[in-house]
Amino acid sequence: MSMANTPDLEDQILSAHDRHDHASLVTLYFAAADRCSDIDEECFFLTYAYIYALELNHSALPDLHDRLSKHGRI
């Protein structure tokens, strides 16, 4: 089982989706990525964080871009 899929974090992500709270989704998906030991899983969460960050012009964009680039995903 992935460390990123802890019930508390999953519940927070689902709740943020229900509220359409995209700023929280950036933070939560970024946190989920930080908990991953598998590169593909990490990049999955980073990609979702990046998509929401793009919509908001979020301050995390440079960090997300750098991490995805590091793994050849951008």
The 8 nearest C-alpha neighbors of each residue, nearest first, counted from 0:
[[1, 2, 4, 3, 5, 35, 36, 37],
 [2, 0, 3, 4, 35, 5, 36, 34],
 [1, 3, 4, 34, 5, 35, 0, 36],
 [4, 2, 31, 34, 1, 35, 5, 32],
 [5, 3, 2, 1, 9, 6, 8, 0],
 [4, 6, 8, 7, 3, 2, 9, 1],
 [5, 7, 9, 8, 10, 4, 11, 3],
 [8, 6, 10, 9, 5, 11, 4, 12],
 [9, 7, 11, 10, 5, 6, 12, 4],
 [8, 10, 6, 12, 11, 7, 4, 5],
 [11, 9, 13, 7, 8, 12, 6, 14],
 [10, 12, 8, 14, 9, 13, 15, 7],
 [13, 11, 15, 9, 14, 10, 8, 16],
 [14, 12, 16, 10, 15, 11, 9, 17],
 [13, 15, 17, 11, 16, 12, 10, 18],
 [16, 14, 20, 18, 12, 17, 13, 19],
 [15, 17, 19, 13, 14, 18, 12, 20],
 [16, 18, 14, 15, 19, 13, 20, 12],
 [17, 19, 15, 20, 16, 14, 21, 13],
 [20, 18, 16, 17, 21, 15, 14, 24],
 [21, 19, 15, 18, 23, 22, 16, 24],
 [20, 22, 24, 23, 19, 51, 25, 15],
 [21, 23, 25, 24, 20, 26, 51, 52],
 [24, 22, 26, 21, 25, 20, 27, 15],
 [23, 25, 21, 27, 26, 22, 28, 15],
 [26, 24, 48, 22, 23, 28, 27, 51],
 [25, 27, 23, 29, 24, 28, 30, 22],
 [28, 26, 24, 30, 29, 25, 23, 31],
 [27, 29, 31, 48, 44, 30, 25, 26],
 [28, 30, 32, 26, 27, 31, 48, 45],
 [31, 29, 27, 33, 28, 32, 26, 34],
 [30, 32, 3, 28, 34, 33, 29, 27],
 [33, 31, 41, 29, 44, 34, 30, 35],
 [32, 34, 30, 31, 35, 29, 41, 3],
 [35, 33, 3, 31, 32, 2, 30, 36],
 [36, 34, 41, 32, 37, 3, 33, 2],
 [35, 37, 38, 34, 41, 40, 2, 1],
 [36, 38, 40, 35, 39, 41, 1, 42],
 [39, 37, 41, 40, 42, 36, 35, 70],
 [40, 38, 42, 41, 37, 43, 44, 35],
 [39, 41, 43, 37, 42, 38, 35, 44],
 [40, 42, 32, 38, 35, 39, 43, 44],
 [43, 41, 45, 39, 44, 40, 46, 38],
 [44, 42, 40, 46, 41, 45, 39, 47],
 [43, 45, 32, 28, 47, 46, 42, 41],
 [46, 44, 42, 48, 47, 43, 29, 32],
 [47, 45, 49, 43, 44, 48, 42, 50],
 [46, 48, 50, 44, 49, 45, 51, 28],
 [47, 49, 25, 45, 28, 51, 46, 50],
 [50, 48, 52, 46, 47, 51, 45, 63],
 [51, 49, 47, 53, 52, 48, 46, 54],
 [50, 52, 54, 53, 48, 49, 25, 21],
 [51, 53, 57, 49, 55, 54, 50, 56],
 [54, 52, 56, 50, 51, 55, 49, 57],
 [53, 55, 51, 52, 56, 50, 57, 21],
 [56, 54, 57, 52, 53, 51, 22, 21],
 [57, 55, 53, 52, 54, 58, 60, 59],
 [58, 56, 52, 55, 59, 60, 53, 22],
 [57, 59, 60, 56, 61, 52, 62, 55],
 [60, 58, 57, 62, 61, 63, 52, 25],
 [59, 61, 63, 58, 62, 57, 52, 64],
 [62, 60, 64, 63, 59, 65, 58, 66],
 [63, 61, 65, 64, 59, 60, 66, 58],
 [62, 64, 60, 66, 65, 61, 49, 59],
 [63, 65, 61, 67, 62, 66, 68, 60],
 [66, 64, 68, 62, 63, 67, 69, 61],
 [65, 67, 69, 63, 68, 64, 62, 70],
 [66, 68, 72, 64, 70, 69, 65, 73],
 [69, 67, 71, 65, 73, 70, 66, 72],
 [68, 70, 66, 67, 71, 65, 72, 64],
 [69, 71, 68, 67, 72, 66, 38, 42],
 [72, 70, 68, 69, 73, 67, 66, 42],
 [71, 73, 67, 68, 70, 42, 69, 46],
 [72, 68, 71, 67, 64, 70, 69, 65]]
